[in-house]
Amino acid sequence: MLFNPVLAGLTVRQALAKRRWMIVLLLAALPVVMATLIHLYGTVDDEPLQIVAIPIMTLIYTVVVPVIALILASSSFGAEIEDGTVIYLLAKPISRTEIVLTKLVVTALICMTLAAVTTLGAGVSLVRGLDPTGLVLGLTAGASLGAFLYTAIFLALGLITKRGMLIGLTYLVVWEGALGSFFKGTRVLSVRQYMLAVADAISTVNAEVFVALLAPKTAYIMSGVVAVAAVTLCIRKLRTFEVGQAE
């Protein structure tokens, strides 16, 4: 069995902790609120695609999706390690693979749902429900993929170090932000570039709106590599986890 319903329920309750959930919801609501204000008071009729693709996409892809995944995923194991309850989890007759996959599936589904809802909400509001180029659909698919991959990465970080939040933020700013945007060689290892490649592959907008820096095929392959690597790392780390690490 690769999915544990009891553990899934515990993971959901952990993710929905009041303070954490309020921060996550505020982040998810921000693009929708901004899009609604532009829809009501801006000049969305003039250049709706540009409005969706540039400021809103940048906000969702660079801040909202990765930070939501960081908050929820890094605490999935991190909270249990900090309070020592991970010892009781590992003492149960549940395989390490089952633990990792259950936590990944539950946390990723929450993150992907939030990513899809905020992207769809903002996009549909800006294009007034008309999306002949498939831009909003593409952006939503890209955001969902990014949410899954970031969740897998930050889940592993939460197991590897007690400073998962700090290291995760550093990774987002330095690697995904600076290096991933300006240095060609790092783009193949950038989740943000995978998101853009998926969005570009699905939509039919011209290069003046936005263009991906990676080929879709490369993005698909590397997404699989990143996901498998993160899950494998989590499983191996749990198998070698020592009681002293939770104290």
N, C-alpha and C positions, 0 to 999 in steps of 0.2 A: 504494500500500500504506500503510495507516494503523497497522499494528502490526508492530514489528520483534522477532522472537524472540530474536535475539542480545542486543539491548539489554534485552529483558525479563529474560533470564537474569542479566545484570549488575546490573540493578536489584534483583532478588530477593536476590542475594548481598550487595549493599550494605545492603539492609534487614535482613538476617539477621546483620549484624555482631554478634559475641558480646555486647559490653557493651550495645549498644542493644537487642538482642533480649531480654536478661535483664530490663531495665527494663520493656519492653513487656509481657512475659509476667507479671511481678509485678503490674503494673497490671490486666491482664485477669483475673488470678486472684483479686484482692482481693474483688470483689463475690460471686464464687462461694463463697469461703471464709466470708465474712460470712453469706451466705444459708444455708450448710450449718450453721453454728453456731446460727443462729436456728432452723433446722429441727430440730436435735437438742436444743437446750436452751431454746428460746423458747416463746412461746405462739402459734405460728403457726396453730393450729386456731381461735383466737378471731377474728382479723381478718386473714386471709391477704392479701386484696386491698390493704388499707391498708399492710401491711408491704412488699409488692412495690412499690406505687405511690409511696410517700413516701421512705423512706430509701434503698432500693436504686436506684430510678429516679433520684433526685437524684445519688447517687454516680456512676452510669454515665453519665448525661446531662451532668453538669456537670464531671466530672473524667476518668473513664476514657476515654470515646470521644474527646473533643477532644484530650486530652494524648497519647494513642497516635497520633492522626493528626498532631499537631504534631511529635512526635519522628521519625516515619518520613517524612512529606512534606517537612518543612523541610530534611531532610538529603539528599533525593533528588537535588536539584541543588546544594544547599549544599555538600555534601562535595566534589563535583567542582569547584566554583568555588574552594573553599579550597585544594585541592591542585593546581589548575591543569589537571587532566585534562579539563576541559570543552572546552579548546581542541582536543584530539584528537577529541573527540566531534563538535564542530561542523565539523571539517575533513573528516569522512567524508561520502560522498554520500547523506546521509539528510535528508529534508525536516524542517524545524522542527516541522511539524504531527505528523509521525510520531514524532519524539522525545518531544514533549509527551504525545501520546495514549498512547504505550507506557508511559511512566513513570506517568501518571495511572492507567491501567487496572491495572497491576501493584500499585502502592502502595495504590490504593483497594481492590482485592480483598483484600489482606492486612488492611487496617484494617477492612473490612466483615466479614470472617470472624471476626476477633477480637471485634468489637462484637457480632455475632450470637451467637457461642458464649458469651461472658460473660453476655449478657442472658438467653439461653435457660437456661443453666446455673443462674443465680441464681433466675430466675423459676420454673422447673419444680421446683427444690428447695423453694421456699417454698410453692407451691400444691400440692405433693405430686403433680404430674403432672396435676392436674385444673384445666382452665382454661376453664370454660363461657362466661365473658364475653369471651374472646379477649384479655385484658389482656396476657398474656405475649407473644402473637403480635404485638400492636400495639406493645408496647415494643420488641420485637426489630426490627420493620420501621422504627420511628422511629430506633433506634440505627444501623441499617445506612445509612439515608439520611443521617444526621448524619455518619457516618464518611466517606461519599463526598464530601459537600460540604466538610467540614473539610479533607479531603485536597486537594481542588482549590484551596481558599483558601490553605492553607499551602504548597502546591507553588509557587504564584505568589509568595508571600512569600519563599520560599527563593531565587527568581530575582531578585527586586527588591532585596533587602538581605542583607547578610552577618549581620545581627542578626535573622534570621528567628525564632529561638527566643524571644528577648526580646520582640520585637514581638508575636509570636503569643500569648505568655502575657499580655501587657498587654491585647491584644484580648479574650481569654477572660475575664479578670477584670473589665475595665471595661465593654466593650460587651455581651458575652453575659451577664455576671453582673449588674452593677449597673444599667446603662442598659436592657438588654433586659428586665429583670424589672420595673422600676418605672416606666418611661416608655412610654406606649402607642405613641407615634410611632415608636419604635425597634424595636418587635416585628416589624414587617414585614420587617426586615432582620436578624433574629436566627435563626441556624441552629437554636439550641436550641428556639425556638418552632415551627419547621417540624417538628422531631422530635416534639414534644408533639402537634402537630396531627395528624400521621399516626397516632400511637399512639391518640389519642382517636377518630379516624375509624374505625379498625379494631375497637377494643374497644367493649363495650356497658356499661361500668361507669357508675355514676351519678356525678353531680357532686361527691358527698361524697368520692370517692376522688381524682379529679383532673379538671380541665377545661382544655382548650386555650384559649389566648387569641387564637388565629388560626383562621379558617375553613380547612378542608382545601383548598379550591380555591385560596385565596390562597397557602397553603404550597406546593402543587404548582407553581404558576406561578412563585413567587419562587425555588423551588429550581432550576428550569430556568434562570432568569435568572442566578442566582449561579454555577451550573456553567458556563454558556456564557461569562459575563464572565471568570471565572477562567482558563478554557482559552484564550480569546482573548488575555488579558493575557500569559499564558505564551508563546504563540506569537510575539506581537509583540515581547516582550522578548528572546527568543532571536534573532529576526531582526536586532535592532539591537545584539546583544551585541558588545562590543569586547574585544579581547585583554587590554587593560590592566585590565579588571574582574576578571580571574581571577588577577591577580598580587598 
